[in-house]
């Protein structure tokens, strides 16, 4: 989703003009109090979904034609 707050991407602006500022993690309203606070955490299934997204982003970025078997319907 769209990130409204500051991200670490500002540290990489000197390396590339093309930076994507987003997060594949789902945050619910009650999660906001735990971000950057005591006992910071996200839900287990949201972490799995986010890691799955990044895994496929990196894997598929290397391929010109993505084979159907490497496409995940959850993305």
C-alpha positions as CSV (number, residue, x, y, z in Angstrom):
1,X,0.0,0.0,0.0
2,X,0.9,3.6,-0.2
3,X,3.3,4.8,2.5
4,X,2.3,8.2,4.0
5,X,5.1,8.3,6.5
6,X,8.8,8.7,5.9
7,X,10.7,5.5,4.7
8,X,14.3,4.4,4.4
9,X,14.1,5.1,0.6
10,X,15.4,8.6,1.2
11,X,18.8,7.0,1.9
12,X,18.9,5.7,-1.6
13,X,17.9,8.7,-3.7
14,X,21.5,9.3,-4.7
15,X,21.7,5.8,-6.2
16,X,18.6,5.8,-8.4
17,X,15.9,8.2,-9.7
18,X,13.4,5.3,-9.8
19,X,12.5,4.4,-6.2
20,X,9.2,2.8,-5.2
21,X,7.8,3.9,-1.9
22,X,5.3,1.4,-0.8
23,X,4.7,-1.5,1.6
24,X,3.2,-4.8,0.7
25,X,2.2,-5.2,4.4
26,X,-1.4,-4.7,5.5
27,X,-1.9,-2.6,8.6
28,X,-5.1,-2.3,10.4
29,X,-6.1,0.6,12.6
30,X,-5.3,-1.3,15.8
31,X,-1.9,-2.1,14.4
32,X,-0.9,1.6,14.2
33,X,-0.3,1.9,18.0
34,X,2.3,-0.9,17.8
35,X,4.4,0.6,14.9
36,X,7.6,2.2,16.2
37,X,6.5,1.7,19.8
38,X,6.9,-0.8,22.6
39,X,6.4,-4.4,21.5
40,X,6.4,-3.4,17.8
41,X,5.0,-6.2,15.6
42,X,2.8,-7.1,12.7
43,X,0.4,-10.1,12.3
44,X,2.1,-13.4,11.3
45,X,0.0,-13.9,8.1
46,X,0.7,-10.3,7.0
47,X,4.4,-10.9,7.4
48,X,4.1,-14.1,5.3
49,X,2.2,-12.2,2.6
50,X,4.8,-9.4,2.6
51,X,7.7,-11.8,2.4
52,X,5.9,-13.7,-0.4
53,X,5.5,-10.4,-2.3
54,X,9.2,-9.5,-2.0
55,X,10.3,-13.0,-3.0
56,X,8.3,-12.9,-6.2
57,X,9.3,-9.3,-6.9
58,X,13.0,-10.2,-6.8
59,X,12.5,-13.5,-8.6
60,X,10.3,-12.1,-11.4
61,X,12.4,-9.0,-11.9
62,X,15.1,-11.2,-13.3
63,X,12.9,-12.7,-16.0
64,X,11.8,-11.3,-19.3
65,X,8.9,-13.8,-19.7
66,X,7.6,-15.0,-16.4
67,X,6.6,-18.7,-16.6
68,X,3.1,-19.3,-15.4
69,X,4.3,-21.7,-12.7
70,X,6.2,-18.9,-11.0
71,X,3.3,-16.5,-10.9
72,X,1.5,-16.6,-7.5
73,X,-2.2,-15.8,-7.7
74,X,-2.1,-14.2,-4.3
75,X,-0.1,-11.3,-5.5
